[in-house]
Amino acid sequence: MKVSSNMQNIAPMGASSGTKTVFTEKLTKDEIADLKEQVKKNTQVFTFDSTSIQKNLLSSEDNFTKNYEEFQSFLDDIGYNGKPIAELSQDEASELVSEDGIFGVDQTSQRIADFVINGAGGDEDMLRAGREGMLKGFKDAEDMWGGKLPDISQETMKKATELVDKAMSDLGYSIIDKEV
């Protein structure tokens, strides 16, 4: 079985055994473990890419043009269809990360949380795996950055985590991991 966000740089884990719906066929323990791992990995990559955009737009360096095609593909995947990022003025880039901008805290955190929540389909283990992957992706972005990410990224992760935690709570799940 395969879980995919339709994003180019997210690779499916293992061999696909076809699609099963939760409503018609029971999943094996191995299939559930595989799905949890895929959700965690996909969320990690999505979160990393999302926070990387924020830090690149705030950076004075012109380093995001190196991987332009991959970056542009990600932008297309999340619905950005504005002026190419590499051609933005500083004011235009600032507008994108503003409160109402597509890469601002509200919209970016909502995209990250929606990715986890929708991907989990209400399953507690999948929500936990997605939340863990989200936090791991953020940590990976910090490691790549070389330390603490800018405040906008910190706020984005805090808000995305709160949204996922609220969804878990609304579904009756404790946000405290029982396995710890």
C-alpha positions in Angstrom: 0.0 0.0 0.0 1.3 3.5 -0.8 0.6 6.9 0.8 1.6 9.9 -1.3 1.1 13.6 -1.2 1.7 13.9 -5.0 4.9 15.7 -4.2 7.9 15.0 -6.4 10.5 14.6 -3.7 8.4 12.3 -1.4 9.1 8.7 -2.2 6.8 5.9 -1.3 8.2 3.4 1.1 8.4 -0.3 0.1 6.4 -2.1 -2.5 2.8 -1.1 -3.0 0.2 -3.8 -2.5 -2.6 -1.9 -4.0 -5.2 0.4 -2.3 -7.4 -0.8 0.5 -10.0 1.3 2.1 -10.4 1.1 5.8 -14.1 0.6 5.2 -13.9 -2.6 3.1 -10.8 -4.5 4.0 -8.8 -4.9 7.2 -5.2 -3.9 7.1 -2.5 -6.2 8.4 -0.2 -5.1 11.2 2.7 -4.8 8.6 0.6 -2.6 6.3 -0.3 -0.4 9.2 3.3 -0.1 10.3 4.3 0.7 6.7 1.6 3.4 6.4 2.6 5.0 9.7 6.2 5.1 8.5 5.2 6.6 5.2 3.0 9.3 6.9 5.9 10.1 9.2 8.4 10.4 6.3 6.1 12.3 4.0 5.2 14.8 6.8 8.8 15.2 7.6 9.7 16.1 4.0 6.6 18.4 3.7 7.4 20.3 6.9 11.1 20.6 6.0 10.2 22.1 2.6 7.6 24.4 4.1 10.0 25.9 6.7 12.8 26.0 4.2 10.7 28.4 2.0 10.2 30.7 5.0 13.9 30.8 5.9 14.9 31.3 2.2 12.5 34.2 1.8 13.9 35.9 4.9 17.5 35.2 4.0 19.6 37.9 2.3 21.5 35.2 0.5 20.6 34.2 -3.1 21.0 30.5 -2.5 17.6 29.1 -3.4 18.2 29.4 -7.1 20.5 26.4 -7.0 17.6 23.9 -6.8 15.2 26.0 -8.8 13.3 23.3 -10.6 12.7 21.2 -7.4 11.7 24.3 -5.5 9.3 25.5 -8.3 7.7 22.0 -8.3 7.1 22.3 -4.6 5.6 25.7 -5.0 3.3 24.4 -7.7 2.3 21.5 -5.5 1.1 23.8 -2.7 -0.7 26.2 -5.0 1.7 29.1 -5.4 1.4 30.5 -8.9 2.8 33.9 -8.4 5.9 35.5 -9.7 9.0 33.2 -9.7 10.6 33.4 -6.2 14.0 34.2 -7.7 12.6 37.3 -9.4 10.9 38.8 -6.3 12.0 42.1 -4.9 12.7 42.3 -1.2 9.3 44.0 -0.7 7.5 41.3 -2.7 9.2 38.5 -0.7 8.3 40.2 2.5 4.7 40.3 1.4 4.7 36.5 0.9 5.8 35.9 4.5 3.5 38.6 5.9 0.6 37.7 8.2 -1.7 37.3 5.2 0.9 35.9 2.8 0.9 32.4 1.3 4.1 31.7 3.2 3.1 33.5 6.4 2.6 31.7 9.7 -1.2 31.1 9.3 -1.2 29.7 5.8 2.0 27.6 6.2 1.0 26.1 9.5 -2.4 25.3 8.2 -0.9 23.5 5.1 1.4 21.5 7.4 -1.4 20.6 9.8 -3.8 19.8 7.0 -1.3 17.5 5.5 -1.0 15.5 8.7 -4.7 15.6 9.6 -6.0 14.7 6.2 -3.3 12.1 5.6 -4.2 10.4 8.9 -7.9 10.1 8.1 -8.8 10.2 11.8 -6.5 7.3 12.7 -4.8 8.0 16.1 -1.6 6.1 15.2 -1.3 7.9 11.9 -1.9 11.3 13.5 0.9 10.5 16.0 3.2 9.4 13.2 2.4 12.5 11.2 3.0 14.8 14.2 6.3 13.1 14.9 7.3 13.5 11.2 6.3 17.1 11.3 8.5 17.8 14.3 11.4 15.8 12.8 11.2 17.8 9.6 11.4 21.0 11.6 14.4 19.6 13.5 16.1 18.7 10.1 15.4 22.2 8.8 17.1 23.6 12.0 20.1 21.3 11.5 20.5 22.4 7.9 20.1 26.0 8.9 22.8 25.5 11.5 20.8 26.4 14.6 17.5 27.9 15.6 15.3 28.9 12.6 13.9 32.4 12.3 11.0 33.4 14.5 8.5 33.0 11.7 9.5 29.3 11.4 9.3 28.8 15.1 5.8 30.4 15.2 4.7 28.3 12.2 5.8 25.0 13.9 4.2 26.0 17.2 0.9 26.8 15.4 1.0 23.7 13.2 1.6 21.5 16.3 -1.3 23.2 18.1 -3.6 22.5 15.1 -2.6 18.9 15.0 -3.0 18.6 18.8 -6.4 20.2 18.6 -7.5 17.8 15.9 -6.3 14.9 18.0 -8.1 16.2 21.1 -11.3 16.8 19.0 -11.2 13.2 18.0 -10.9 12.1 21.6 -7.2 11.3 21.6 -4.7 12.3 24.2 -1.8 14.3 22.9 0.4 12.5 25.3 2.0 9.4 23.7 0.9 6.3 25.6 4.0 4.4 24.5 6.5 6.8 26.2 
